[in-house]
Amino acid sequence: QSALTQPASVSGSPGQSITISCTGTSSDVGSYNLVSWYQQHPGKAPKLMIYEVSKRPSGVSNRFSGSKSGNTASLTISGLQAEDEADYYCCSYAGSSTFLVFGGGTKLTVL
Amino acid sequence: QLQLQESGPGLVKPSETLSLTCTVSGGSISSSSYYWGWIRQPPGKGLEWIGSIYYSGSTYYNPSLKSRVTISVDTSKNQFSLKLSSVTAADTAVYYCARQVYGDYLLDVWGKGTTVTVSS
């Protein structure tokens, strides 16, 4: 069982927007603005898409955005494209004892 | 640009110790701006952070694996290593090494991963 809870799957049609939630606790997501999101295509290494809740690394499309409310972080992808079909993982700093925790991952299907 | 490459045996027997090395190229492992981490992914499952090390040797481990994990760094070779003892089939996974930004805890550069199977 993962420390952070994500929906197992989400889907959307090209051009639509989808949101993936990531629910933690007051010991991780709720306490730190240190949530990151990773995209993973089959057989590939994860790729950083969002860090510090809502910041995008250079080169990541502005169709990807992040937010947080309380113990839940969210990743929104707007203008869905076929290439966005992948697994998405959230990750949060969880203090000096636990350090880092991942979500269980969400499979995004572009219909 | 910075690249990370995992290496080590692809097959380990149950109860033995899994040993992997990550070689960093295109940058120095001795930078004060980064940790260096190990993450694994069992077949068909999600990501699990194993642990991280700073160039000085300071380490942080996943509490659920801490009793079996040792991460070390060799700055002269620009490498860091993972040892996981008393392995079982549950340790079968793709093992990734990654660069972790100090203070932000994000993993911004990843190796391609190496598959380790635990089987007799």
Interface residues (C-beta under 8 A of the other chain):
Chain A: S2 L34 S36 Y38 Q40 A45 P46 K47 L48 Y51 E52 P57 Y89 C91 Y93 S96 S97 T98 F99 L100 V101 F102 G103 G104 G105
Chain B: G37 I39 G46 L47 E48 W49 S52 Y60 Y61 N62 P63 Y96 V101 D104 Y105 L106 L107 D108 W110 G111 K112 G113
